[in-house]
Amino acid sequence: MVTKASKISRRKSTSHKRKSVAYRSKKRGVRSMPVWLRNFFAIAIIFAFSPGFYWFFLRPYAYRWKSCPGQKEYGVCIPCNYEVNGIDISHHQGTVDWSRLVNNKTSRFPIEFVFVKATEGDDHSDDAFRNNFDQARRYGFIRGAYHYFSAKTDPSKQADFFIRSVQLSAGDLPPVLDVEAKGRRSERELKQAIKIWLDRVEAHYGVKPILYTSYKFKTRYLNDSVFNAYPYWIAHYYVDSVKYEGNWKFWQHTDVGNVPGIRKTVDLNVFNGSLDDLKALTLKK
């Protein structure tokens, strides 16, 4: 049974605890921040970080949603002032419907050339290479084959593997070396390894190979006069024009193209020249 005296005692105890907590908080300098002040700081933080968020995470991809009247095809903006368009494919694109793909030649931006992945490292062949390479020739496309370079593997073995895997004919584009990763090699070692592959392949096919890499990778690791002698295929996405100041032959301007005949997204490219210039670049025998 709760008596009146016990109630009074409890109230006094509770009051004492509240005063004790308030005293300790005051002594420590702890004060409750007003709601309006918390909201003010939250908004200030959002405004402070918004420019950085846009610059690093949104700005590089803004070009994807940019309107381009009269220049949109395959689901993306097509770069202006280039008359020759092409794609590059591998097993990642799945089965290609070549009869539908060839009909793109009647579009405003017809597909004229196709690069096909052939090999990677010193022992990996792309599963779709043989069929894609043969079909590209059968359906009248100017075709080329590329090798994905592995920084971990002997470059001579990689070159020999590509040579054993790819037989080029008159009308084909020069062989392509795709370099995208430095691995654990130093910059000097990377350059030496790449040059070994290029020299070995050039000696076999009798033509300078095409060197494919991104704009950033080229300027950071391969900005050397020895590599400027090779036809350069630059990967540079979401920009109106190529910022690389040196000579280049091909520009891979997007990796999200939607081309009839290919169910998955595909890389789109333009050639820096006319169709006759592209044919002049091909092997003669």
Backbone as JSON, one array per atom type, in Angstrom:
{
  "sequence": "MVTKASKISRRKSTSHKRKSVAYRSKKRGVRSMPVWLRNFFAIAIIFAFSPGFYWFFLRPYAYRWKSCPGQKEYGVCIPCNYEVNGIDISHHQGTVDWSRLVNNKTSRFPIEFVFVKATEGDDHSDDAFRNNFDQARRYGFIRGAYHYFSAKTDPSKQADFFIRSVQLSAGDLPPVLDVEAKGRRSERELKQAIKIWLDRVEAHYGVKPILYTSYKFKTRYLNDSVFNAYPYWIAHYYVDSVKYEGNWKFWQHTDVGNVPGIRKTVDLNVFNGSLDDLKALTLKK",
  "N": [[0.85, -1.18, 0.0], [0.63, 2.18, -0.94], [1.66, 4.93, 0.76], [0.94, 8.36, 1.69], [3.17, 9.66, 2.57], [5.22, 8.18, 1.36], [4.81, 8.8, -1.33], [5.43, 11.52, -1.39], [8.08, 11.34, -0.74], [9.11, 10.02, -3.01], [8.65, 11.93, -5.0], [10.37, 13.95, -4.18], [12.8, 12.61, -4.45], [12.9, 12.19, -7.24], [12.88, 14.83, -8.16], [15.29, 15.68, -7.1], [17.09, 14.1, -8.59], [16.68, 15.13, -11.15], [17.58, 17.74, -10.85], [20.21, 17.18, -10.23], [21.18, 16.02, -12.62], [20.8, 18.16, -14.39], [22.54, 19.97, -13.2], [25.02, 18.67, -13.55], [25.17, 18.61, -16.35], [25.2, 21.33, -16.94], [27.56, 22.0, -15.69], [29.39, 20.62, -17.27], [29.15, 21.95, -19.62], [27.29, 21.19, -21.5], [24.74, 21.75, -23.7], [21.5, 21.74, -25.04], [21.04, 21.77, -28.53], [19.21, 24.08, -30.44], [16.43, 23.27, -32.59], [16.14, 24.73, -34.99], [18.73, 25.6, -35.39], [20.16, 23.26, -35.78], [19.0, 22.43, -38.21], [19.84, 24.53, -39.83], [22.65, 24.12, -39.92], [22.7, 21.62, -41.17], [21.64, 22.19, -43.72], [23.59, 23.99, -44.56], [25.83, 22.32, -44.75], [25.04, 20.61, -46.81], [24.9, 22.4, -48.98], [27.58, 23.1, -49.09], [28.91, 20.77, -49.89], [27.68, 20.07, -52.26], [28.65, 21.22, -54.78], [31.09, 19.79, -55.09], [30.16, 17.14, -55.2], [28.67, 17.21, -57.57], [30.72, 17.84, -59.39], [32.52, 15.66, -59.32], [30.94, 13.33, -59.51], [28.6, 13.65, -61.09], [29.05, 15.48, -63.24], [30.97, 14.22, -65.08], [29.31, 12.47, -66.44], [27.28, 13.9, -67.5], [27.04, 14.48, -70.17], [25.82, 12.32, -71.27], [23.09, 12.69, -71.03], [22.62, 14.92, -72.43], [20.93, 16.98, -74.75], [20.84, 16.55, -78.26], [19.98, 17.66, -80.99], [19.27, 16.31, -84.14], [21.62, 14.83, -84.18], [21.51, 12.47, -82.84], [21.72, 9.03, -82.39], [21.44, 5.49, -82.2], [20.88, 5.61, -79.52], [22.54, 7.45, -78.28], [24.5, 10.54, -78.27], [25.93, 11.37, -81.33], [29.19, 12.13, -82.33], [29.97, 15.23, -83.93], [30.87, 16.08, -87.33], [32.18, 13.8, -88.28], [32.34, 11.23, -90.58], [32.54, 8.5, -90.73], [31.6, 5.65, -89.06], [31.8, 3.14, -86.45], [31.97, -0.02, -84.63], [33.05, -1.91, -81.72], [33.41, -5.25, -80.66], [32.89, -8.16, -78.54], [32.7, -11.36, -76.87], [31.04, -10.47, -74.9], [28.94, -9.08, -75.99], [27.19, -11.0, -76.77], [25.28, -13.11, -79.01], [25.44, -11.93, -82.26], [23.2, -10.47, -84.52], [23.79, -10.48, -87.61], [22.55, -9.93, -90.03], [20.68, -8.0, -89.39], [22.37, -6.07, -88.37], [23.85, -5.26, -90.6], [21.98, -3.79, -91.93], [22.09, -1.34, -90.8], [23.61, 0.23, -92.37], [22.05, 1.78, -93.91], [21.22, 3.81, -92.35], [21.42, 7.16, -90.89], [23.9, 7.31, -89.77], [25.79, 5.14, -90.69], [27.16, 1.91, -89.84], [30.41, 1.16, -90.51], [32.82, -0.1, -89.94], [34.19, -2.81, -87.96], [35.66, -3.75, -85.03], [37.01, -6.65, -83.55], [37.32, -8.55, -80.63], [40.05, -10.68, -80.11], [42.1, -12.05, -78.61], [43.52, -12.49, -75.28], [45.99, -11.82, -72.9], [48.32, -14.55, -72.73], [47.07, -16.89, -73.37], [44.31, -16.91, -73.65], [41.52, -17.08, -75.63], [38.96, -15.19, -77.2], [35.67, -16.31, -76.98], [33.81, -15.76, -78.97], [35.2, -14.86, -81.12], [36.08, -16.11, -83.63], [33.68, -16.61, -85.07], [32.5, -14.01, -85.12], [34.49, -12.55, -86.46], [34.64, -13.79, -88.97], [31.99, -13.4, -89.87], [31.84, -10.63, -90.0], [33.43, -10.05, -92.24], [31.98, -11.47, -94.17], [29.58, -10.04, -94.29], [30.36, -7.64, -95.33], [31.67, -5.65, -93.84], [34.37, -3.49, -92.88], [36.92, -4.94, -91.2], [38.63, -5.59, -88.06], [41.04, -6.91, -85.71], [41.6, -7.31, -82.21], [43.91, -7.39, -79.41], [43.84, -7.93, -75.96], [45.9, -6.57, -73.67], [47.92, -8.01, -71.13], [49.38, -6.99, -68.23], [50.72, -8.68, -66.59], [51.84, -10.75, -67.92], [54.27, -12.33, -70.06], [55.26, -10.31, -72.73], [56.2, -11.15, -75.26], [55.24, -13.77, -75.49], [52.55, -13.18, -75.49], [52.3, -11.76, -77.88], [53.02, -13.75, -79.75], [50.96, -15.56, -79.31], [48.73, -14.08, -80.19], [49.42, -13.84, -82.91], [49.34, -16.52, -83.74], [46.64, -16.92, -83.48], [45.23, -15.14, -85.08], [44.58, -14.53, -88.39], [45.16, -12.23, -90.72], [43.82, -10.54, -93.59], [43.99, -9.06, -96.9], [42.51, -5.89, -96.95], [41.7, -5.91, -94.36], [41.86, -4.2, -91.19], [44.8, -2.91, -89.49], [46.44, -4.92, -86.92], [45.41, -4.67, -83.46], [46.48, -3.38, -80.33], [45.27, -3.48, -77.18], [45.55, -1.6, -74.42], [45.02, -1.19, -71.08], [45.6, -1.36, -68.39], [48.11, -0.93, -65.93], [49.15, -2.65, -64.06], [51.52, -4.22, -61.9], [53.84, -3.36, -62.92], [56.53, -1.05, -63.41], [56.46, 2.26, -64.81], [58.41, 2.44, -66.79], [58.98, -0.3, -67.27], [56.5, -1.1, -68.22], [56.28, 0.33, -70.64], [58.4, -0.81, -72.06], [57.5, -3.47, -72.28], [55.16, -3.19, -73.8], [56.26, -2.17, -76.16], [57.74, -4.37, -77.02], [55.7, -6.18, -77.72], [54.44, -4.73, -79.8], [56.53, -4.47, -81.7], [57.07, -7.16, -82.35], [54.63, -8.02, -83.47], [54.34, -6.2, -85.56], [56.49, -6.94, -87.17], [55.64, -9.41, -88.05], [53.13, -9.02, -89.43], [53.73, -6.94, -91.11], [52.92, -4.28, -90.87], [52.3, -1.3, -89.02], [50.95, -1.74, -85.81], [47.74, -0.78, -84.4], [47.31, 1.3, -81.61], [45.43, 1.06, -78.79], [44.02, 2.83, -76.14], [42.94, 4.6, -73.18], [42.27, 8.16, -72.97], [43.3, 9.31, -70.6], [45.07, 7.31, -69.69], [46.9, 7.18, -71.77], [48.07, 9.78, -71.75], [49.18, 9.74, -69.24], [50.85, 7.43, -68.93], [51.85, 6.6, -71.43], [52.78, 8.72, -72.84], [54.82, 9.27, -74.9], [57.2, 9.81, -77.42], [57.88, 7.6, -78.94], [55.61, 6.03, -79.05], [53.87, 7.61, -80.37], [54.16, 7.22, -83.03], [52.5, 5.25, -83.82], [49.27, 4.32, -85.12], [46.7, 5.8, -83.36], [44.1, 4.82, -81.22], [41.69, 6.19, -79.42], [40.06, 6.12, -76.28], [37.55, 7.95, -74.99], [35.1, 9.17, -73.14], [31.83, 10.79, -72.92], [32.27, 13.45, -73.74], [32.38, 16.42, -75.79], [34.27, 16.65, -77.75], [37.46, 15.28, -78.73], [40.08, 15.7, -76.47], [42.7, 15.17, -76.63], [45.81, 16.19, -77.84], [47.54, 15.18, -79.72], [48.06, 13.19, -82.75], [45.42, 11.11, -83.91], [43.52, 8.19, -84.87], [41.16, 6.72, -84.41], [38.22, 7.13, -82.43], [36.77, 6.13, -79.56], [33.81, 6.84, -78.43], [31.71, 6.28, -76.71], [30.36, 3.8, -74.45], [27.88, 2.77, -74.33], [26.18, 2.29, -76.48], [23.27, 1.5, -78.47], [22.66, -0.72, -80.76], [20.86, -1.92, -83.55], [20.51, -5.4, -83.9], [22.31, -6.14, -82.05], [21.93, -7.17, -78.87], [22.88, -6.33, -76.37], [24.48, -3.45, -74.8], [26.91, -1.55, -76.65], [30.24, -0.58, -77.65], [30.79, 2.48, -79.32], [32.34, 4.0, -82.14], [34.23, 6.49, -83.97], [35.88, 7.27, -87.05], [38.76, 9.15, -87.8], [38.66, 10.65, -90.42], [37.96, 10.15, -93.95], [35.92, 7.64, -95.64], [37.44, 6.56, -97.67], [39.95, 7.14, -96.69], [40.0, 5.44, -94.5], [39.95, 2.95, -95.78], [42.4, 3.09, -96.99], [44.06, 2.68, -94.89], [43.99, 0.01, -94.42], [45.23, -3.43, -94.7], [47.22, -4.4, -97.48], [47.85, -6.78, -98.62]],
  "CA": [[0.0, 0.0, 0.0], [1.44, 3.38, -1.07], [1.21, 5.97, 1.68], [1.16, 9.75, 1.27], [4.57, 9.98, 2.88], [6.1, 7.55, 0.36], [4.65, 9.57, -2.57], [6.2, 12.76, -1.24], [9.49, 10.94, -0.77], [9.47, 9.72, -4.39], [8.71, 13.19, -5.75], [11.59, 14.62, -3.78], [13.92, 11.88, -5.04], [12.9, 12.48, -8.68], [13.29, 16.23, -8.32], [16.71, 15.75, -6.79], [17.81, 13.51, -9.72], [16.63, 16.07, -12.28], [18.47, 18.86, -10.54], [21.58, 16.67, -10.29], [21.53, 15.89, -14.05], [20.9, 19.52, -14.94], [23.76, 20.57, -12.67], [26.17, 18.05, -14.21], [25.18, 19.06, -17.74], [25.62, 22.73, -16.94], [28.96, 22.02, -15.31], [30.18, 20.13, -18.42], [28.95, 22.84, -20.76], [26.42, 20.53, -22.47], [23.46, 22.43, -23.87], [20.72, 21.2, -26.15], [21.04, 22.67, -29.68], [17.86, 24.34, -30.96], [16.12, 22.58, -33.84], [16.41, 25.61, -36.14], [20.17, 25.69, -35.6], [20.56, 21.99, -36.4], [18.57, 22.48, -39.61], [20.7, 25.48, -40.52], [23.93, 23.48, -40.17], [22.48, 20.54, -42.14], [21.51, 22.82, -45.04], [24.89, 24.57, -44.9], [26.71, 21.21, -45.15], [24.58, 20.14, -48.13], [25.33, 23.39, -49.97], [29.04, 23.1, -49.16], [29.4, 19.58, -50.58], [26.99, 19.88, -53.54], [29.52, 21.43, -55.96], [32.03, 18.68, -55.21], [29.42, 15.95, -55.63], [28.37, 17.38, -58.99], [31.94, 17.86, -60.2], [33.18, 14.35, -59.4], [30.04, 12.19, -59.73], [27.57, 13.92, -62.09], [29.57, 16.18, -64.4], [31.56, 13.37, -66.12], [28.29, 11.71, -67.16], [26.21, 14.81, -67.92], [26.93, 14.45, -71.63], [24.93, 11.22, -71.66], [21.71, 13.16, -71.06], [22.58, 16.17, -73.17], [20.13, 16.91, -75.98], [21.67, 16.79, -79.45], [19.07, 17.62, -82.14], [19.83, 15.95, -85.44], [22.85, 14.07, -84.08], [21.33, 11.35, -81.91], [21.49, 7.75, -83.04], [21.88, 4.38, -81.37], [20.63, 5.93, -78.12], [23.54, 8.39, -77.74], [24.89, 11.63, -79.15], [27.0, 11.03, -82.26], [30.07, 13.29, -82.52], [29.8, 15.97, -85.18], [31.97, 16.24, -88.29], [32.84, 12.54, -88.61], [31.43, 10.55, -91.5], [32.72, 7.05, -90.68], [31.28, 5.13, -87.73], [32.05, 1.72, -86.29], [31.77, -0.61, -83.3], [33.96, -3.0, -81.35], [32.61, -6.27, -80.0], [33.5, -9.37, -78.0], [31.65, -12.28, -76.42], [30.15, -9.76, -73.98], [27.75, -8.63, -76.72], [26.33, -12.14, -77.07], [25.14, -13.47, -80.42], [25.13, -10.77, -83.1], [22.34, -10.71, -85.69], [24.52, -9.74, -88.62], [21.63, -9.47, -91.08], [20.11, -6.74, -88.9], [23.45, -5.11, -88.21], [24.24, -4.72, -91.9], [20.96, -2.83, -92.35], [22.43, -0.02, -90.26], [24.3, 1.0, -93.39], [21.09, 2.69, -94.52], [20.87, 4.85, -91.39], [22.17, 8.41, -91.05], [25.26, 7.07, -89.31], [25.99, 3.7, -90.92], [28.32, 1.21, -89.28], [31.29, 0.8, -91.61], [33.92, -0.98, -89.52], [33.97, -3.6, -86.74], [36.81, -4.35, -84.36], [36.59, -7.86, -82.84], [38.32, -9.05, -79.68], [40.58, -11.99, -80.5], [42.86, -12.73, -77.58], [43.85, -11.78, -74.04], [47.11, -12.49, -72.26], [49.06, -15.47, -73.61], [46.4, -18.18, -73.54], [42.85, -16.8, -73.63], [40.87, -16.66, -76.87], [37.58, -14.8, -77.02], [34.82, -17.39, -77.47], [33.02, -15.35, -80.14], [36.05, -14.22, -82.13], [36.1, -16.71, -84.96], [32.41, -16.38, -85.76], [32.33, -12.58, -85.36], [35.47, -12.09, -87.45], [34.21, -14.31, -90.28], [30.73, -12.78, -90.27], [32.12, -9.24, -90.36], [33.89, -10.07, -93.63], [30.89, -11.96, -95.0], [28.55, -9.01, -94.46], [30.9, -6.46, -95.98], [32.24, -4.63, -92.95], [35.82, -3.43, -92.74], [37.09, -5.58, -89.9], [39.93, -5.59, -87.41], [41.12, -7.8, -84.54], [42.42, -6.7, -81.16], [44.43, -8.19, -78.31], [43.81, -7.27, -74.66], [47.23, -6.75, -73.09], [48.02, -8.31, -69.72], [50.64, -6.49, -67.69], [51.32, -9.73, -65.77], [52.31, -11.85, -68.75], [55.37, -12.06, -70.99], [54.73, -9.69, -73.95], [56.55, -11.95, -76.43], [54.29, -14.88, -75.54], [51.26, -12.61, -75.87], [52.36, -11.45, -79.31], [53.0, -15.02, -80.49], [49.62, -16.12, -79.19], [47.87, -13.33, -81.11], [49.79, -14.19, -84.28], [48.81, -17.87, -84.02], [45.17, -16.92, -83.42], [44.6, -14.2, -86.01], [45.1, -14.43, -89.75], [44.61, -11.04, -91.37], [43.82, -10.59, -95.05], [43.9, -7.76, -97.56], [41.24, -5.22, -96.64], [41.52, -5.86, -92.91], [42.57, -3.15, -90.48], [45.99, -3.41, -88.79], [46.16, -5.5, -85.6], [45.24, -3.67, -82.4], [46.87, -3.7, -78.96], [44.41, -2.8, -76.21], [46.26, -1.46, -73.15], [44.16, -0.46, -70.15], [46.04, -1.5, -67.0], [49.56, -0.89, -65.72], [49.56, -3.74, -63.2], [52.59, -3.92, -60.94], [55.03, -2.92, -63.64], [56.84, 0.37, -63.37], [56.15, 2.9, -66.09], [59.47, 2.05, -67.73], [58.76, -1.7, -67.62], [55.28, -1.18, -69.03], [56.61, 0.82, -71.98], [59.25, -1.82, -72.7], [56.68, -4.64, -72.61], [54.27, -2.81, -74.91], [57.07, -2.05, -77.38], [58.08, -5.73, -77.46], [54.52, -6.72, -78.43], [54.24, -3.98, -81.04], [57.59, -4.81, -82.66], [56.89, -8.55, -82.79], [53.44, -8.1, -84.32], [54.62, -5.45, -86.79], [57.39, -7.74, -87.99], [54.88, -10.52, -88.65], [52.08, -8.59, -90.37], [54.26, -5.95, -92.04], [52.22, -3.01, -90.73], [52.3, -0.82, -87.63], [49.68, -2.0, -85.11], [46.98, 0.32, -83.8], [47.44, 1.3, -80.15], [44.2, 1.49, -78.14], [44.01, 3.08, -74.7], [42.13, 5.77, -72.83], [42.94, 9.46, -73.0], [44.05, 9.5, -69.36], [46.16, 6.34, -69.63], [47.91, 7.59, -72.76], [48.79, 10.97, -71.31], [49.89, 9.48, -67.99], [51.86, 6.37, -69.0], [52.38, 6.34, -72.77], [53.02, 10.0, -73.49], [56.2, 9.12, -75.33], [57.26, 9.96, -78.88], [57.99, 6.3, -79.58], [54.27, 5.49, -79.28], [53.12, 8.51, -81.25], [54.33, 6.75, -84.41], [51.48, 4.23, -84.11], [47.89, 4.84, -85.21], [46.17, 5.84, -81.99], [42.66, 4.66, -81.02], [41.5, 6.79, -78.11], [38.78, 5.95, -75.57], [37.28, 9.18, -74.23], [33.65, 9.19, -73.1], [31.04, 11.9, -72.36], [32.85, 14.75, -74.1], [31.96, 16.89, -77.11], [35.36, 16.46, -78.7], [38.66, 14.68, -78.16], [40.97, 16.72, -75.94], [44.08, 14.78, -76.89], [46.37, 17.12, -78.81], [48.32, 14.48, -80.73], [47.33, 12.58, -83.86], [44.67, 9.9, -83.59], [42.76, 7.66, -86.0], [39.84, 6.28, -83.99], [37.75, 7.66, -81.15], [35.68, 5.38, -78.92], [33.18, 7.95, -77.72], [30.74, 5.81, -75.72], [30.29, 2.35, -74.24], [26.47, 2.43, -74.07], [25.4, 2.38, -77.71], [22.25, 0.48, -78.72], [22.69, -0.93, -82.2], [20.01, -3.03, -83.99], [21.26, -6.6, -84.2], [23.1, -6.46, -80.87], [21.0, -6.99, -77.75], [23.5, -5.62, -75.25], [25.12, -2.2, -75.18], [28.13, -1.77, -77.41], [31.09, 0.59, -77.83], [30.68, 3.15, -80.61], [33.58, 4.68, -82.53], [34.3, 7.21, -85.23], [37.2, 7.32, -87.66], [39.18, 10.53, -88.07], [38.95, 10.73, -91.84], [36.9, 9.7, -94.86], [35.87, 6.19, -95.84], [38.61, 6.23, -98.5], [41.11, 7.17, -95.79], [39.95, 4.22, -93.71], [40.34, 1.84, -96.64], [43.83, 3.24, -97.24], [44.75, 2.21, -93.69], [43.89, -1.44, -94.35], [46.32, -4.22, -95.26], [47.16, -4.47, -98.96], [48.03, -8.16, -99.07]],
  "C": [[0.89, 1.24, 0.0], [0.87, 4.46, -0.18], [1.53, 7.33, 1.12], [2.62, 10.13, 1.49], [5.52, 9.41, 1.82], [6.02, 8.28, -0.97], [5.49, 10.84, -2.53], [7.69, 12.47, -1.34], [9.96, 10.67, -2.19], [9.61, 11.0, -5.22], [9.98, 13.95, -5.43], [12.83, 13.97, -4.42], [14.06, 12.18, -6.53], [13.39, 13.88, -8.95], [14.78, 16.4, -8.09], [17.55, 15.21, -7.96], [17.84, 14.47, -10.89], [17.57, 17.24, -12.06], [19.92, 18.43, -10.66], [22.06, 16.56, -11.73], [21.72, 17.25, -14.68], [22.19, 20.19, -14.49], [25.01, 20.01, -13.37], [26.31, 18.51, -15.66], [25.68, 20.48, -17.85], [27.1, 22.83, -16.65], [29.84, 21.59, -16.47], [30.02, 21.03, -19.65], [28.06, 22.24, -21.83], [25.08, 21.25, -22.52], [22.75, 21.83, -25.08], [20.68, 22.22, -27.28], [19.62, 22.87, -30.18], [17.67, 23.66, -32.31], [16.48, 23.44, -35.05], [17.89, 25.71, -36.46], [20.71, 24.4, -36.24], [20.21, 21.97, -37.88], [19.46, 23.41, -40.43], [22.04, 24.84, -40.88], [23.81, 22.36, -41.21], [22.4, 21.1, -43.55], [22.84, 23.39, -45.5], [25.85, 23.49, -45.39], [26.35, 20.71, -46.54], [25.06, 21.09, -49.22], [26.85, 23.36, -50.16], [29.56, 21.93, -50.0], [28.75, 19.36, -51.95], [27.88, 20.13, -54.75], [30.51, 20.3, -56.18], [31.36, 17.41, -55.71], [29.1, 16.03, -57.12], [29.62, 17.21, -59.84], [32.53, 16.46, -60.38], [32.24, 13.2, -59.81], [29.0, 12.42, -60.83], [28.13, 14.53, -63.37], [30.17, 15.25, -65.46], [30.53, 12.63, -66.96], [27.16, 12.59, -67.68], [25.98, 14.76, -69.42], [25.97, 13.36, -72.11], [23.5, 11.7, -71.81], [21.55, 14.48, -71.83], [21.78, 16.0, -74.45], [21.04, 17.24, -77.16], [20.78, 16.66, -80.69], [19.79, 17.3, -83.44], [21.08, 15.1, -85.38], [22.73, 12.88, -83.13], [20.98, 10.08, -82.69], [22.03, 6.66, -82.13], [21.78, 4.69, -79.88], [21.6, 6.91, -77.5], [23.76, 9.53, -78.73], [26.06, 11.18, -80.03], [27.87, 12.26, -82.47], [29.89, 13.92, -83.9], [31.06, 15.86, -86.05], [32.77, 14.97, -88.55], [31.87, 11.71, -89.44], [31.53, 9.03, -91.43], [32.56, 6.55, -89.25], [31.54, 3.63, -87.67], [31.81, 1.27, -84.87], [32.93, -1.54, -82.98], [33.2, -3.96, -80.45], [33.48, -7.41, -79.47], [32.37, -10.31, -77.6], [30.66, -11.6, -75.48], [28.88, -9.27, -74.68], [26.8, -9.78, -77.07], [26.32, -12.43, -78.57], [24.69, -12.25, -81.23], [24.26, -11.21, -84.27], [22.92, -9.87, -86.83], [23.63, -9.24, -89.75], [20.95, -8.17, -90.67], [21.19, -5.67, -88.8], [23.83, -4.48, -89.54], [23.23, -3.71, -92.41], [21.22, -1.43, -91.79], [23.16, 0.83, -91.28], [23.34, 1.94, -94.12], [20.68, 3.81, -93.57], [21.68, 6.11, -91.66], [23.63, 8.24, -90.68], [25.58, 5.58, -89.46], [27.26, 3.15, -90.26], [29.16, 0.7, -90.44], [32.38, -0.18, -91.19], [33.59, -1.64, -88.18], [35.3, -4.13, -86.24], [36.31, -5.51, -83.5], [37.7, -8.29, -81.88], [38.73, -10.46, -80.06], [41.18, -12.72, -79.32], [43.08, -11.84, -76.37], [44.96, -12.55, -73.35], [47.82, -13.41, -73.24], [48.34, -16.8, -73.83], [44.87, -18.11, -73.59], [42.32, -16.27, -74.95], [39.43, -16.26, -76.57], [36.68, -15.84, -77.7], [34.1, -17.04, -78.78], [33.89, -14.85, -81.29], [35.9, -14.82, -83.51], [34.82, -16.43, -85.73], [32.23, -14.9, -86.09], [33.25, -12.08, -86.47], [35.07, -12.54, -88.86], [32.95, -13.61, -90.77], [30.93, -11.31, -90.66], [32.58, -9.15, -91.81], [32.74, -10.48, -94.57], [29.85, -10.87, -95.29], [29.12, -7.65, -94.91], [31.42, -5.35, -95.1], [33.76, -4.64, -93.06], [36.13, -3.91, -91.33], [38.51, -5.45, -89.37], [39.88, -6.49, -86.19], [42.0, -7.15, -83.49], [42.78, -7.7, -80.06], [44.39, -7.37, -77.03], [45.1, -7.61, -73.93], [47.15, -7.02, -71.59], [49.39, -7.87, -69.23], [51.38, -7.55, -66.89], [52.03, -10.8, -66.59], [53.41, -11.41, -69.71], [54.82, -11.5, -72.31], [55.05, -10.47, -75.22], [55.58, -13.12, -76.59], [52.91, -14.37, -75.96], [51.22, -12.31, -77.37], [52.29, -12.73, -80.15], [51.62, -15.66, -80.44], [48.64, -15.41, -80.12], [48.15, -13.72, -82.56], [49.26, -15.57, -84.66], [47.28, -17.86, -84.16], [44.51, -16.11, -84.53], [45.32, -14.18, -87.35], [44.41, -13.26, -90.43], [44.78, -11.15, -92.88], [43.8, -9.16, -95.61], [42.53, -7.17, -97.29], [40.94, -5.17, -95.16], [42.31, -4.69, -92.33], [43.8, -3.73, -89.78], [45.61, -4.01, -87.44], [46.16, -4.42, -84.52], [45.74, -4.22, -81.07], [46.06, -2.84, -78.02], [45.13, -2.79, -74.85], [45.43, -0.6, -72.21], [44.66, -0.48, -68.71], [47.56, -1.57, -66.93], [50.04, -2.09, -64.92], [50.64, -3.31, -62.23], [53.88, -3.5, -61.63], [55.28, -1.43, -63.39], [56.49, 0.96, -64.73], [57.16, 2.49, -67.16], [59.27, 0.61, -68.2], [57.54, -1.88, -68.51], [55.57, -0.76, -70.47], [57.45, -0.22, -72.74], [58.42, -3.02, -73.14], [55.77, -4.36, -73.8], [55.06, -2.76, -76.22], [57.48, -3.42, -77.9], [56.92, -6.33, -78.25], [54.35, -6.04, -79.79], [55.27, -4.36, -82.1], [57.4, -6.22, -83.22], [55.73, -8.67, -83.76], [53.65, -7.34, -85.63], [55.51, -6.25, -87.73], [56.64, -8.86, -88.71], [53.91, -10.05, -89.73], [52.56, -7.53, -91.36], [53.56, -4.61, -91.99], [52.25, -2.59, -89.26], [50.95, -1.11, -86.99], [49.03, -0.7, -84.64], [47.1, 0.19, -82.29], [46.17, 1.89, -79.54], [44.44, 1.7, -76.65], [43.17, 4.32, -74.44], [42.97, 7.04, -72.91], [43.82, 9.65, -71.77], [45.26, 8.57, -69.29], [47.28, 6.73, -70.59], [48.73, 8.76, -72.26], [49.6, 10.72, -70.04], [51.05, 8.51, -68.15], [52.53, 6.23, -70.37], [52.61, 7.63, -73.55], [54.49, 10.08, -73.9], [56.22, 9.15, -76.86], [57.33, 8.62, -79.59], [56.63, 5.7, -79.88], [53.43, 6.39, -80.17], [53.23, 8.12, -82.72], [53.26, 5.74, -84.81], [50.11, 4.9, -84.26], [47.23, 4.72, -83.84], [44.65, 5.75, -82.0], [42.38, 5.08, -79.58], [40.11, 6.51, -77.55], [38.59, 7.18, -74.7], [35.77, 9.42, -74.28], [33.1, 10.52, -72.56], [31.69, 13.26, -72.58], [32.4, 15.12, -75.51], [33.03, 16.64, -78.17], [36.56, 15.87, -77.96], [39.62, 15.79, -77.71], [42.45, 16.38, -76.17], [44.64, 15.63, -78.03], [47.2, 16.45, -79.91], [47.44, 13.92, -81.85], [46.6, 11.33, -83.39], [43.85, 9.49, -84.8], [41.33, 7.28, -85.63], [39.5, 6.88, -82.63], [36.57, 6.81, -80.68], [34.97, 6.37, -77.99], [32.12, 7.54, -76.71], [30.8, 4.3, -75.6], [28.85, 1.9, -74.02], [25.61, 2.6, -75.32], [24.4, 1.24, -77.82], [22.08, 0.33, -80.23], [21.78, -2.1, -82.57], [20.86, -4.23, -84.41], [22.13, -7.05, -83.04], [22.24, -6.16, -79.65], [21.59, -6.18, -76.61], [24.14, -4.32, -75.75], [26.48, -2.48, -75.8], [28.92, -0.46, -77.5], [30.89, 1.15, -79.24], [31.94, 3.97, -80.87], [33.37, 5.51, -83.79], [35.74, 7.16, -85.73], [37.52, 8.75, -88.04], [39.63, 10.66, -89.53], [37.77, 10.25, -92.66], [36.91, 8.17, -94.97], [37.04, 5.74, -96.7], [39.88, 6.22, -97.65], [41.17, 5.91, -94.95], [40.4, 3.02, -94.53], [41.85, 1.89, -96.93], [44.67, 2.72, -96.08], [44.82, 0.68, -93.63], [45.1, -2.13, -95.0], [46.12, -4.36, -96.77], [47.34, -5.9, -99.47], [47.99, -9.11, -97.9]]
}
